[in-house]
Amino acid sequence: MEERVSISISEGVADVRLVRADKMNALDQAMFEALVGATDRLSKEKSVRAVVLSGEGRAFCAGLDMGRFAAMKEKGGNGIPGGENRDLTRRTHGKANFPQQAVWGWRQLQVPVIAAIHGVAFGGGFQLALGADMRFLSADARMSIMEIKWGLVPDMAGTPILASLVRDDILRDLTYTGRIFSAQEAMAFGLATRICDDPRTAALEVAREIAGKSPDAIRAAKRMLNNLSIDPGPALLAESVEQQKLIGSANQTEAVRANLEKRAPRFAD
């Protein structure tokens, strides 16, 4: 896990860092496993009262690893070793499947999670940021629901979270177009909590403030606020059903090939 995600705990605050800086913290299989492992570990750390999630290097998280898209282009499927045989609709973690748990696990933690975002948070990286209770962005941060670019839909627990944050027509705009939007737009849309000169420093400061409050009250507050949301189960399953139909289909494979070959796609009607 340490090759992808580092965790240090001090005075009740868990400082969680994505440490694949040379790849802009892109999501390969090892990163997925490390993220799920991190939430599993933190759920057992009774001394932790708040969490800060950030990325090393130039970005928070650039999304799915390009090597996996290359594998889609060459072989079809989802580019994950053994992935062609993986049933995305199988619930491996309560209401979530394994990729969804990399995001949903942060929502399930009993303590507040603050994502400190700089550079980019694209696709799966954007959904990872959604798993946090709050999102602190640098002024030049950029985000995108980028899955449509690759002929896919968001399938990492993003949709049930987005439904509680963003106006319906805005969500449709961002999902259908996959356009990149700024930190300032994110704030207007309801996707950013604060815009900061140094998001990680600000997030750690707020996390320490939270850690100084009654842990019983903080945990109770998170349970209460989580219960305000709609039941995520149907939305999480719907993500998996729709994504499973798309992965490896002719038009999805064409979307990947066209992007990697830098040409206009030729979709079948």
C-alpha positions in Angstrom: 0.0 0.0 0.0 2.8 2.4 0.8 3.9 2.5 -2.8 0.7 4.2 -3.7 -0.8 5.7 -0.5 1.0 6.9 2.6 -0.7 7.5 6.0 0.8 9.4 8.9 -1.3 10.0 12.1 -0.5 12.8 14.5 -2.7 14.3 17.3 -5.9 12.7 15.9 -5.4 13.7 12.3 -4.6 11.2 9.5 -2.6 12.8 6.7 -3.3 10.5 3.7 -1.2 11.1 0.6 -1.4 9.6 -2.9 2.3 9.1 -3.7 2.4 8.1 -7.4 3.6 11.6 -8.3 5.3 10.5 -11.5 2.0 9.4 -13.0 0.0 12.3 -11.5 -1.4 9.8 -9.0 -3.3 8.0 -11.7 -5.5 5.1 -10.7 -4.0 1.7 -11.5 -4.9 -1.5 -9.9 -2.4 -1.0 -7.1 -3.8 2.5 -6.4 -7.4 1.1 -6.1 -6.2 -1.6 -3.7 -4.2 1.0 -1.7 -7.2 3.3 -1.4 -9.5 0.6 -0.3 -6.9 -0.6 2.1 -6.4 2.9 3.5 -10.1 3.3 4.4 -10.1 -0.2 5.9 -7.2 0.6 8.1 -8.5 4.1 9.1 -11.8 2.6 10.1 -10.0 0.6 12.8 -7.9 3.5 14.0 -9.8 4.7 17.1 -7.4 7.6 17.7 -8.2 9.2 14.3 -10.7 12.1 14.5 -10.2 13.7 11.1 -8.6 12.8 7.8 -6.9 14.9 5.1 -6.6 13.3 1.6 -4.2 14.9 -0.9 -1.9 14.0 -3.7 1.9 14.5 -4.1 3.4 16.1 -7.1 1.6 18.1 -9.8 -1.9 16.9 -9.2 -4.5 15.4 -6.8 -5.4 12.6 -9.2 -5.5 12.5 -13.0 -8.0 9.7 -13.2 -7.7 6.2 -14.6 -4.2 5.2 -15.6 -3.5 5.6 -19.3 -2.0 2.1 -19.4 -5.5 0.8 -18.8 -6.9 2.7 -21.6 -4.2 1.4 -23.9 -5.1 -2.1 -22.8 -8.8 -1.3 -23.7 -7.6 -0.2 -27.2 -5.6 -3.3 -27.8 -7.7 -6.0 -26.2 -11.1 -4.5 -25.4 -12.4 -5.0 -21.9 -11.5 -2.7 -19.0 -7.8 -3.0 -19.0 -7.6 -4.6 -15.6 -5.8 -7.9 -15.2 -8.6 -10.4 -15.1 -11.1 -7.6 -15.4 -12.9 -9.0 -18.4 -14.3 -11.7 -16.0 -15.2 -9.2 -13.2 -18.9 -8.8 -12.5 -19.2 -5.1 -11.7 -22.7 -5.7 -10.4 -21.5 -8.0 -7.6 -21.5 -6.1 -4.3 -18.2 -6.8 -2.6 -18.4 -4.1 0.0 -21.9 -3.7 1.3 -23.7 -1.6 -1.3 -20.6 -1.0 -3.3 -18.3 -3.0 -5.6 -14.5 -2.9 -5.3 -13.8 0.2 -7.5 -16.7 2.1 -5.9 -15.3 1.3 -2.4 -12.2 3.3 -3.3 -14.5 6.3 -3.1 -17.4 5.2 -1.0 -15.0 4.1 1.8 -14.2 7.7 2.6 -17.9 8.4 3.1 -18.2 5.4 5.3 -15.4 6.5 7.7 -16.9 7.6 11.0 -14.8 10.9 11.0 -14.7 13.9 8.6 -12.5 13.7 5.5 -11.2 16.8 3.8 -9.8 16.5 0.2 -7.1 19.0 -0.6 -7.1 19.4 -4.4 -4.5 21.0 -6.6 -3.6 20.5 -10.3 -6.3 18.3 -11.7 -9.0 15.9 -10.4 -10.3 14.2 -13.6 -12.6 11.2 -14.0 -12.0 8.7 -11.2 -9.8 11.3 -9.5 -12.8 13.7 -9.4 -15.0 11.0 -8.0 -12.3 10.3 -5.4 -12.5 13.9 -4.3 -16.3 13.5 -4.0 -15.8 10.8 -1.4 -14.6 13.5 1.1 -16.9 15.5 3.3 -15.3 18.7 2.1 -13.1 19.8 -0.8 -10.5 22.5 -0.5 -9.2 23.6 -4.0 -6.3 25.7 -5.2 -7.3 28.6 -7.4 -5.9 26.9 -10.5 -7.3 23.5 -9.8 -9.3 21.9 -12.6 -12.0 19.2 -12.5 -13.9 17.0 -15.0 -16.4 14.2 -15.1 -14.3 12.9 -17.9 -15.7 9.3 -18.4 -17.7 10.3 -21.5 -14.5 11.0 -23.3 -13.7 7.3 -23.1 -17.2 6.0 -23.9 -17.9 5.3 -20.3 -20.1 6.6 -17.4 -19.0 7.6 -13.9 -19.1 4.3 -11.9 -17.0 5.0 -8.7 -19.9 6.1 -6.5 -19.9 9.6 -8.0 -23.5 9.8 -9.1 -25.3 9.4 -5.7 -22.9 11.9 -4.1 -23.3 14.4 -7.0 -27.0 14.2 -6.8 -26.8 15.7 -3.3 -24.4 18.5 -4.3 -25.2 19.8 -7.8 -28.3 21.1 -9.6 -29.7 18.5 -11.9 -29.1 20.4 -15.2 -25.5 21.3 -14.2 -24.8 17.6 -13.4 -26.2 16.6 -16.8 -24.1 19.3 -18.6 -20.9 18.1 -16.9 -21.7 14.4 -17.4 -22.7 14.7 -21.1 -19.9 17.0 -22.2 -17.1 15.8 -19.9 -15.8 19.4 -20.0 -13.1 20.7 -17.8 -14.2 23.3 -15.2 -12.3 25.6 -13.0 -12.1 25.9 -9.2 -14.3 29.0 -9.4 -16.9 27.1 -11.3 -16.7 24.2 -8.9 -17.4 26.7 -6.1 -20.4 28.1 -7.9 -21.7 24.5 -8.7 -21.4 23.4 -5.0 -18.5 21.1 -5.6 -15.8 23.1 -3.7 -16.0 24.0 -0.1 -13.1 26.6 -0.1 -10.6 28.0 -2.6 -7.2 28.3 -0.8 -3.7 29.4 -1.6 -2.4 26.1 -0.1 -5.3 23.6 0.1 -3.4 20.9 2.1 -2.1 23.4 4.7 -5.6 24.8 5.1 -7.2 21.3 5.3 -4.7 20.2 7.9 -5.5 23.3 10.0 -9.3 22.6 9.8 -8.7 18.9 10.5 -6.8 19.8 13.7 -9.6 22.0 14.7 -12.1 19.2 14.2 -9.8 16.8 16.1 -10.0 19.1 19.1 -13.8 18.7 19.3 -15.6 15.8 21.1 -15.0 12.7 19.0 -18.4 11.3 20.1 -20.2 14.4 18.8 -18.2 14.5 15.6 -19.0 10.9 14.8 -22.6 11.4 15.7 -22.7 14.5 13.4 -21.3 12.5 10.5 -23.8 9.7 11.0 -26.6 12.2 11.1 -25.5 14.1 8.0 -24.9 10.9 6.1 -28.5 9.9 6.8 -29.7 13.0 5.1 -28.7 11.5 1.7 -30.9 9.3 -0.4 -30.3 5.5 -0.2 -27.2 5.1 -2.3 -27.8 1.4 -3.0 -29.9 1.7 -6.2 -27.6 4.4 -7.7 -24.4 2.5 -6.9 -25.9 -0.6 -8.6 -27.1 1.4 -11.6 -23.6 2.8 -12.1 -22.3 -0.8 -12.3 -25.0 -2.1 -14.6 -24.6 0.7 -17.1 -20.8 0.6 -17.0 -20.7 -3.2 -17.5 -22.8 -2.8 -20.7 -20.5 -0.2 -22.1 -17.1 -1.6 -21.3 -15.7 -3.4 -24.3 -18.6 -2.5 -26.6 -17.8 -1.4 -30.1 -18.4 2.3 -29.5 -16.6 2.4 -26.2 -13.6 0.8 -27.8 -13.8 3.3 -30.7 -13.9 6.2 -28.2 -10.6 4.9 -26.6 -8.9 4.3 -29.9 -9.9 7.7 -31.3 -8.6 9.5 -28.2 -5.3 7.6 -28.2 -4.8 8.0 -31.9 -5.8 11.7 -31.7 -8.5 11.6 -34.4 -12.3 12.1 -34.6 -14.2 9.0 -33.5 -16.4 7.0 -35.9 -19.3 5.7 -33.9 -21.9 3.2 -35.1 -25.5 4.3 -34.9 
